[in-house]
């Protein structure tokens, strides 16, 4: 009897035993049970794949962030190798079990892998304030209010991670784990993830340029301030009419108003470019005013914030324009800006440091146009994500992990749970469940024909659903380095310390104050 026959026979015995055990544990009389729906039998190909999964996958014992027994995670560290940027994805933003698993991984990578920075899909400027808040505020929830998106800052499943980050900034932590650096929280999104009307960004910008003297003109400073008003109005003044019901005359009025607004937007964007050019000119001088007044790192940070602000302004302007000829590259603006910010963190803000990135799997994937939805062909045509730009820049220094699940529920703290459809037959998630994994790590980067001949199917077109739980076909080695599987997803729930921020702030009377009366003077 050859090895393959033995393996298949063993699995049949295992599956039969599990089914018999389940029947024995069920107290319902047989004559009272509804007739079970017929299930398609496991094919020989699926059996072979299940056995090969057991050979190449690393079982994960727990996703509890409180567990600091890390023997089950050590294989992950060896697979990451020398990569200094690790991307942790998530299928949706309501994946409680994934949040727990990622939190435990961040702690592990900090304590055992030397990763001292965790970068969230939240504002570049805002998250610096959050990190300062871990030293200045009384609780993690107060610190994260400064700018981490509510999908994480309000999640009970992220609470232990934020508590841990705050603890690493304390003297007690340094005594308990000597030699470890505090875990720095950063952000790479171009958006303002704290309410821009309350953000001190423009006031900080004012102080920055006042300290540096006459690096920029008074008119340039005035234009920077005007951007705050522009963003407040763009974000908090939605159209209060149905455009389809407008008369032709009203449509012309609206078109002229939009054209004027786009002209203003163009002027404000040109001003940001002029300010950055003025900064660059000063930095080339033997006695730079900027470097005399500020540290090089802070000057670089403010410069990047201005570039990020320009990207966000274009993004908001594009979102507000109703055009029939929208192009895919229009929707790629945010990902390009996030990539620029993440590369800034890696190369300038924290050079030489190892960074864990917390973001949606969509943003982390590279070459995403090659992933095919089963029901929407070419859905990602001409799409380029943050992961694609970062992979091009850093190559093997990036290691990406996508998370996925076979069943369960998902949901954000303010929405409640929604059930997931069962993983389709033959998919990666289906096979992992049949292999009886509760949690498992599957490294794709190390699979090669010589050592893993039976697992080559993992490097070929395969159905999986790590992006929003929609079944998709891809050669996944072209888009990620690994999968982290959980058999059952659980929803994200509201943290006890998090306040309810689910409602959009109402427009206040202050928003109606003329711009010239509320902008600060540089």
C-alpha positions as CSV (number, residue, x, y, z in Angstrom):
1,X,0.0,0.0,0.0
2,X,1.6,3.3,-1.1
3,X,1.9,6.4,1.1
4,X,-1.0,8.3,-0.6
5,X,-3.4,5.4,-0.2
6,X,-2.4,5.1,3.5
7,X,-3.0,8.9,4.0
8,X,-6.4,8.8,2.3
9,X,-7.5,5.7,4.3
10,X,-6.4,7.3,7.5
11,X,-8.3,10.5,6.8
12,X,-11.5,8.5,6.0
13,X,-11.2,6.8,9.3
14,X,-10.6,10.1,11.1
15,X,-13.6,11.7,9.4
16,X,-15.8,8.7,10.1
17,X,-14.8,8.7,13.8
18,X,-15.5,12.4,14.2
19,X,-19.0,11.9,12.7
20,X,-19.7,9.0,15.0
21,X,-18.5,11.0,18.0
22,X,-20.8,13.9,17.1
23,X,-23.8,11.5,16.8
24,X,-23.0,9.9,20.2
25,X,-22.8,13.3,21.9
26,X,-26.2,14.4,20.5
27,X,-29.0,13.6,22.9
28,X,-31.8,14.2,20.4
29,X,-33.6,11.0,19.6
30,X,-33.0,10.0,16.0
31,X,-36.7,9.9,15.2
32,X,-37.1,13.5,16.3
33,X,-34.3,14.9,14.1
34,X,-35.0,16.5,10.7
35,X,-33.4,14.7,7.8
36,X,-30.0,16.2,7.2
37,X,-29.4,17.9,3.9
38,X,-27.3,15.8,1.6
39,X,-23.6,16.9,1.5
40,X,-21.3,16.5,-1.4
41,X,-18.6,13.9,-0.6
42,X,-15.0,14.8,-0.2
43,X,-13.1,14.1,-3.4
44,X,-9.7,12.4,-3.6
45,X,-8.2,15.7,-4.7
46,X,-9.6,17.4,-1.6
47,X,-8.3,14.6,0.6
48,X,-4.8,15.0,-0.8
49,X,-4.9,18.7,-0.2
50,X,-6.2,18.3,3.4
51,X,-3.2,16.0,4.1
52,X,-0.7,18.4,2.5
53,X,-2.2,21.3,4.6
54,X,-1.4,19.2,7.7
55,X,2.1,18.9,6.5
56,X,2.8,22.6,5.7
57,X,0.5,24.6,8.1
58,X,1.5,25.5,11.6
59,X,-1.3,25.1,14.1
60,X,-1.9,28.1,16.3
61,X,-3.0,27.2,19.9
62,X,-4.7,30.4,20.8
63,X,-5.6,33.9,19.6
64,X,-5.9,35.3,23.1
65,X,-3.7,38.4,23.4
66,X,-3.3,37.7,27.2
67,X,-1.3,34.5,26.3
68,X,2.4,35.2,26.4
69,X,3.4,31.5,25.9
70,X,4.6,32.0,22.3
71,X,5.9,28.6,21.3
72,X,3.2,28.2,18.7
73,X,4.1,31.6,17.1
74,X,7.8,31.0,16.8
75,X,7.5,29.3,13.3
76,X,5.9,32.6,12.1
77,X,8.9,34.5,13.1
78,X,11.2,32.1,11.2
79,X,9.0,32.5,8.1
80,X,9.1,36.3,8.3
81,X,12.9,36.1,8.4
82,X,14.7,39.3,7.8
83,X,11.6,41.3,6.6
84,X,11.3,44.5,8.6
85,X,7.8,45.5,7.5
86,X,5.0,43.0,8.3
87,X,1.6,43.7,6.9
88,X,-1.3,42.3,9.0
89,X,-4.6,42.4,7.0
90,X,-8.2,41.7,7.8
91,X,-11.1,40.5,5.6
92,X,-13.4,43.2,6.9
93,X,-13.4,45.8,9.6
94,X,-15.7,43.8,11.9
95,X,-13.6,40.7,12.5
96,X,-13.2,40.3,16.2
97,X,-11.3,37.0,16.1
98,X,-8.9,38.5,13.6
99,X,-8.4,41.6,15.9
100,X,-7.5,39.2,18.8
101,X,-5.1,37.2,16.6
102,X,-3.4,40.4,15.3
103,X,-3.1,41.8,18.8
104,X,-1.4,38.7,20.0
105,X,0.9,38.8,17.0
106,X,1.8,42.5,17.6
107,X,2.8,41.7,21.2
108,X,4.8,38.7,20.1
109,X,6.6,40.5,17.3
110,X,7.4,43.3,19.8
111,X,8.8,41.0,22.5
112,X,10.4,38.4,20.4
113,X,11.0,39.9,17.0
114,X,12.2,43.5,17.7
115,X,9.3,45.2,16.0
116,X,9.1,48.6,17.8
117,X,6.5,50.4,15.7
118,X,2.8,49.4,14.9
119,X,1.4,51.5,12.1
120,X,-2.4,51.7,11.9
121,X,-4.6,52.5,8.9
122,X,-5.4,55.9,10.5
123,X,-4.2,59.5,10.1
124,X,-0.5,60.2,9.8
125,X,-0.7,63.3,11.9
126,X,-3.5,62.1,14.2
127,X,-1.7,58.9,15.3
128,X,1.4,60.8,16.3
129,X,-0.9,62.6,18.8
130,X,-2.3,59.2,19.8
131,X,1.2,58.0,20.6
132,X,1.8,61.1,22.6
133,X,-1.5,60.4,24.4
134,X,-0.2,57.1,25.6
135,X,2.2,59.0,27.8
136,X,-0.1,62.0,28.6
137,X,-3.6,60.6,29.0
138,X,-5.0,58.6,31.9
139,X,-6.4,55.7,29.8
140,X,-5.9,54.0,26.4
141,X,-9.4,55.0,25.4
142,X,-8.7,58.7,25.9
143,X,-5.4,58.4,24.0
144,X,-7.0,56.6,21.0
145,X,-9.7,59.2,20.7
146,X,-7.1,61.5,19.3
147,X,-7.2,59.7,16.0
148,X,-7.4,55.9,15.7
149,X,-10.5,54.9,13.6
150,X,-13.4,53.8,15.8
151,X,-13.6,50.4,14.2
152,X,-10.5,49.6,16.3
153,X,-10.5,52.2,19.1
154,X,-14.0,51.2,20.1
155,X,-13.4,47.5,19.8
156,X,-13.2,45.2,22.8
157,X,-11.1,42.9,20.8
158,X,-8.4,45.6,20.3
159,X,-8.6,46.8,23.9
160,X,-5.7,44.6,25.2
161,X,-3.4,45.7,22.5
162,X,-4.0,49.4,23.2
163,X,-3.6,48.7,27.0
164,X,-0.3,46.9,26.1
165,X,1.0,49.8,24.0
166,X,0.2,52.2,26.9
167,X,2.0,49.9,29.4
168,X,5.1,49.8,27.3
169,X,5.5,53.6,27.9
170,X,5.6,53.1,31.6
171,X,8.6,52.6,33.9
172,X,7.1,49.4,35.3
173,X,7.2,47.8,31.9
174,X,10.9,48.7,31.4
175,X,11.6,46.9,34.7
176,X,9.5,43.9,33.9
177,X,10.9,43.4,30.4
178,X,14.3,45.2,30.4
179,X,15.8,46.0,27.0
180,X,12.5,46.3,25.2
181,X,11.8,49.7,23.6
182,X,8.3,51.2,24.0
183,X,5.9,50.2,21.3
184,X,5.3,53.3,19.1
185,X,1.9,53.7,17.5
186,X,2.0,55.5,14.1
187,X,-0.5,56.1,11.3
188,X,-0.1,56.2,7.5
189,X,-3.6,57.2,6.3
190,X,-3.8,60.6,4.4
191,X,-7.2,61.2,6.0
192,X,-7.8,63.1,9.2
193,X,-9.2,60.4,11.4
194,X,-9.9,62.8,14.3
195,X,-12.6,65.4,13.7
196,X,-10.8,68.1,11.6
197,X,-12.9,70.9,13.2
198,X,-11.3,70.0,16.6
199,X,-7.9,69.0,15.2
200,X,-4.9,71.2,16.3
201,X,-3.1,70.4,13.1
202,X,-3.4,73.8,11.6
203,X,-2.6,75.5,14.9
204,X,0.5,73.3,15.1
205,X,1.4,74.2,11.6
206,X,1.1,77.9,12.5
207,X,3.4,77.5,15.5
208,X,5.9,75.5,13.4
209,X,6.3,78.2,10.8
210,X,6.3,81.0,13.4
211,X,9.3,79.4,15.0
212,X,11.1,79.2,11.7
213,X,10.7,82.9,10.9
214,X,9.9,84.0,7.3
215,X,10.3,80.6,5.6
216,X,6.8,81.1,3.9
217,X,5.0,84.3,3.1
218,X,1.9,85.6,4.9
219,X,-0.2,84.9,1.9
220,X,0.9,81.2,1.9
221,X,0.2,81.0,5.6
222,X,-3.3,82.4,5.1
223,X,-4.0,79.9,2.3
224,X,-3.0,77.0,4.6
225,X,-5.5,78.2,7.2
226,X,-8.2,78.4,4.5
227,X,-7.7,74.7,3.9
228,X,-9.1,73.9,7.3
229,X,-12.4,75.8,6.5
230,X,-12.4,74.0,3.1
231,X,-12.2,70.6,4.7
232,X,-14.8,71.3,7.3
233,X,-17.3,72.5,4.7
234,X,-16.4,69.6,2.4
235,X,-16.9,67.0,5.1
236,X,-19.9,68.3,7.1
237,X,-22.1,70.1,4.5
238,X,-23.6,67.3,2.4
239,X,-26.0,68.3,-0.5
240,X,-29.5,68.8,0.9
241,X,-31.3,68.1,-2.4
242,X,-31.8,65.4,-4.9
243,X,-29.7,66.5,-7.9
244,X,-31.8,64.4,-10.3
245,X,-34.8,66.6,-9.5
246,X,-33.1,69.9,-10.2
247,X,-34.3,72.1,-13.1
248,X,-32.0,72.7,-16.0
249,X,-31.4,76.3,-14.7
250,X,-30.5,75.0,-11.2
251,X,-28.2,72.4,-12.7
252,X,-26.3,75.2,-14.5
253,X,-26.0,77.1,-11.2
254,X,-24.7,74.0,-9.4
255,X,-22.2,73.4,-12.2
256,X,-20.8,76.9,-11.9
257,X,-20.6,76.5,-8.1
258,X,-18.6,73.3,-8.5
259,X,-16.4,74.8,-11.1
260,X,-15.6,77.7,-8.7
261,X,-15.0,75.2,-5.9
262,X,-12.6,73.2,-8.1
263,X,-10.8,76.3,-9.0
264,X,-10.4,77.1,-5.3
265,X,-9.2,73.6,-4.7
266,X,-6.6,73.9,-7.4
267,X,-5.3,77.1,-5.9
268,X,-5.1,75.6,-2.4
269,X,-3.3,72.6,-3.7
270,X,-0.8,74.8,-5.6
271,X,-0.2,76.7,-2.4
272,X,0.7,73.5,-0.5
273,X,3.2,72.7,-3.3
274,X,4.6,76.2,-3.0
275,X,5.0,75.8,0.8
276,X,6.8,72.5,0.4
277,X,9.1,74.1,-2.2
278,X,9.8,76.9,0.2
279,X,10.7,74.4,2.9
280,X,13.0,72.5,0.6
281,X,14.7,75.7,-0.5
282,X,15.3,76.6,3.2
283,X,16.7,73.1,4.0
284,X,19.3,73.6,1.3
285,X,20.7,76.7,3.0
286,X,23.8,76.5,5.2
287,X,21.9,78.0,8.0
288,X,18.4,76.6,7.6
289,X,15.8,78.5,9.6
290,X,13.7,75.3,9.9
291,X,16.6,73.1,11.2
292,X,17.7,75.9,13.6
293,X,14.2,76.0,15.2
294,X,13.1,72.3,15.0
295,X,14.7,68.8,14.9
296,X,15.3,67.3,11.4
297,X,12.8,64.5,12.2
298,X,10.0,67.0,13.1
299,X,10.7,69.1,10.0
300,X,10.5,66.0,7.9
301,X,7.2,64.9,9.6
302,X,5.6,68.3,9.0
303,X,6.7,68.2,5.3
304,X,5.2,64.8,4.9
305,X,2.0,65.9,6.6
306,X,1.7,68.7,4.0
307,X,2.1,66.2,1.2
308,X,-0.5,64.0,2.8
309,X,-2.8,66.9,3.3
310,X,-2.6,67.6,-0.5
311,X,-3.4,64.0,-1.2
312,X,-6.4,64.0,1.1
313,X,-7.6,67.3,-0.4
314,X,-7.5,65.8,-3.9
315,X,-9.3,62.7,-2.5
316,X,-12.1,64.7,-0.9
317,X,-12.5,66.9,-4.0
318,X,-12.7,63.8,-6.2
319,X,-15.3,62.2,-4.0
320,X,-17.5,65.3,-4.2
321,X,-17.4,65.5,-8.0
322,X,-20.2,63.7,-9.7
323,X,-18.8,62.7,-13.0
324,X,-19.8,60.0,-15.4
325,X,-16.2,59.4,-16.6
326,X,-14.6,58.4,-13.2
327,X,-11.5,56.3,-13.8
328,X,-9.9,53.6,-11.6
329,X,-6.9,55.8,-11.0
330,X,-9.2,58.3,-9.3
331,X,-10.0,55.7,-6.6
332,X,-6.3,54.8,-6.2
333,X,-5.3,58.2,-4.8
334,X,-5.8,57.2,-1.2
335,X,-3.7,54.0,-1.5
336,X,-0.9,55.8,-3.2
337,X,-0.9,58.4,-0.4
338,X,-0.9,55.7,2.2
339,X,2.0,54.0,0.5
340,X,4.0,57.3,0.4
341,X,3.3,57.8,4.1
342,X,4.2,54.2,5.1
343,X,7.4,54.4,3.1
344,X,8.1,57.7,4.9
345,X,7.7,56.0,8.2
346,X,10.0,53.1,7.2
347,X,12.7,55.2,5.5
348,X,12.7,58.6,7.3
349,X,10.7,58.7,10.5
350,X,11.8,55.3,11.8
351,X,14.8,54.2,9.7
352,X,16.2,50.8,10.6
353,X,13.2,50.0,12.9
354,X,10.9,47.1,12.3
355,X,7.2,48.0,11.6
356,X,4.0,46.0,12.0
357,X,1.2,47.4,9.7
358,X,-2.4,47.1,10.7
359,X,-4.8,47.5,7.8
360,X,-7.4,45.9,5.6
361,X,-6.2,43.1,3.4
362,X,-7.4,45.0,0.4
363,X,-4.8,47.7,1.0
364,X,-2.0,45.3,1.9
365,X,-2.4,43.1,-1.2
366,X,-0.1,43.6,-4.2
367,X,-0.9,43.0,-7.9
368,X,-4.5,43.0,-6.8
369,X,-5.8,43.3,-10.4
370,X,-5.0,39.6,-10.7
371,X,-7.5,38.6,-8.1
372,X,-10.8,37.5,-9.7
373,X,-14.1,37.7,-8.0
374,X,-16.4,34.8,-8.9
375,X,-19.4,37.0,-9.5
376,X,-17.7,40.3,-10.7
377,X,-15.0,39.6,-13.3
378,X,-12.2,42.1,-13.4
379,X,-13.5,43.9,-10.4
380,X,-9.9,45.2,-9.6
381,X,-9.0,46.1,-13.1
382,X,-6.5,49.1,-13.1
383,X,-6.5,49.1,-9.3
384,X,-3.2,49.6,-7.5
385,X,-3.1,49.3,-3.7
386,X,-0.8,50.5,-1.0
387,X,0.7,47.0,-0.8
388,X,1.6,47.1,-4.5
389,X,3.6,50.4,-4.1
390,X,5.3,49.2,-0.9
391,X,6.2,45.8,-2.4
392,X,7.8,47.6,-5.4
393,X,9.8,49.8,-3.1
394,X,10.9,47.3,-0.4
395,X,10.7,43.9,-2.1
396,X,11.5,41.0,0.2
397,X,11.7,43.4,3.2
398,X,7.9,43.2,3.2
399,X,6.0,40.2,4.5
400,X,2.2,40.1,4.2
401,X,-0.3,38.0,6.1
402,X,-3.9,37.8,5.1
403,X,-6.5,36.6,7.6
404,X,-9.6,34.5,6.7
405,X,-12.3,32.3,8.3
406,X,-14.6,29.4,7.3
407,X,-17.7,30.4,9.2
408,X,-19.2,32.5,12.1
409,X,-20.2,36.1,12.3
410,X,-18.7,39.5,11.7
411,X,-19.8,43.0,12.8
412,X,-18.7,46.3,14.0
413,X,-19.2,47.6,17.6
414,X,-22.2,49.7,16.6
415,X,-23.8,47.4,13.9
416,X,-24.3,44.0,15.7
417,X,-23.3,40.6,14.2
418,X,-24.1,39.3,10.7
419,X,-23.6,35.7,9.8
420,X,-21.0,34.6,7.3
421,X,-21.9,32.2,4.5
422,X,-20.2,28.8,4.8
423,X,-16.9,28.6,2.9
424,X,-17.5,27.1,-0.5
425,X,-16.6,23.6,-1.2
426,X,-13.0,23.1,-2.3
427,X,-11.9,26.6,-1.1
428,X,-8.9,27.2,1.1
429,X,-11.2,27.8,4.1
430,X,-13.2,24.7,3.4
431,X,-10.1,22.6,3.3
432,X,-8.7,24.1,6.5
433,X,-11.9,23.4,8.3
434,X,-11.9,19.8,7.0
435,X,-8.3,19.5,8.3
436,X,-9.8,20.3,11.7
437,X,-7.7,23.5,12.3
438,X,-9.1,25.9,14.8
439,X,-6.4,28.4,13.9
440,X,-3.5,27.8,11.5
441,X,-0.7,29.7,9.8
442,X,0.1,28.8,6.2
443,X,3.3,30.3,4.8
444,X,3.2,30.5,1.0
445,X,6.6,32.1,0.5
446,X,8.6,29.0,1.5
447,X,6.6,26.4,-0.6
448,X,8.8,24.9,-3.2
449,X,8.6,21.9,-5.5
450,X,11.5,20.0,-3.9
451,X,10.3,20.1,-0.3
452,X,6.6,20.5,-0.7
453,X,5.6,18.6,-3.8
454,X,2.2,17.7,-2.4
455,X,1.4,21.4,-1.6
456,X,2.0,22.9,-5.0
457,X,-1.7,23.5,-5.3
458,X,-1.2,26.4,-2.9
459,X,0.8,28.1,-5.6
460,X,-1.8,27.6,-8.3
461,X,-5.2,29.2,-8.9
462,X,-7.3,28.6,-5.8
463,X,-10.6,29.9,-4.4
464,X,-10.2,31.8,-1.1
465,X,-12.0,34.7,0.5
466,X,-9.7,36.9,2.5
467,X,-11.1,40.1,1.0
468,X,-14.6,40.7,2.4
469,X,-15.5,37.0,2.5
470,X,-16.3,37.0,-1.2
471,X,-15.0,33.9,-3.0
472,X,-12.2,34.9,-5.3
473,X,-9.8,32.9,-7.5
474,X,-6.1,33.8,-7.6
475,X,-2.6,32.5,-7.5
476,X,-2.3,33.8,-4.0
477,X,1.5,33.7,-3.9
478,X,1.3,36.7,-6.3
479,X,-0.6,38.8,-3.8
480,X,0.4,37.8,-0.3
481,X,3.0,35.8,1.6
482,X,0.8,33.9,4.1
483,X,-2.7,33.1,5.4
484,X,-3.8,33.1,9.0
485,X,-6.9,30.9,9.2
486,X,-9.5,30.8,12.0
487,X,-12.3,28.3,11.7
488,X,-14.9,30.5,13.3
489,X,-15.0,34.3,13.0
490,X,-16.5,36.3,15.9
491,X,-17.7,39.9,15.6
492,X,-16.0,43.0,17.0
493,X,-17.9,44.2,20.0
494,X,-17.9,47.5,21.9
495,X,-15.2,48.0,24.5
496,X,-16.5,49.0,27.9
497,X,-14.3,52.1,28.0
498,X,-15.2,53.3,24.5
499,X,-17.8,56.0,24.1
500,X,-20.4,55.7,21.4
501,X,-19.1,57.7,18.5
502,X,-21.3,56.0,15.9
503,X,-23.3,59.1,14.9
504,X,-21.8,61.7,12.7
505,X,-21.2,65.0,14.5
506,X,-24.0,67.5,13.8
507,X,-23.2,70.7,12.0
508,X,-22.9,73.5,14.6
509,X,-23.7,77.2,14.3
510,X,-19.9,77.8,14.5
511,X,-19.6,76.2,11.1
512,X,-21.5,79.1,9.6
513,X,-19.1,81.7,10.9
514,X,-17.4,83.4,7.9
515,X,-14.0,81.9,7.2
516,X,-12.1,85.2,7.6
517,X,-13.4,85.4,11.2
518,X,-12.4,82.0,12.4
519,X,-9.1,81.2,10.8
520,X,-5.9,81.8,12.9
521,X,-3.3,84.2,11.7
522,X,0.1,82.9,11.0
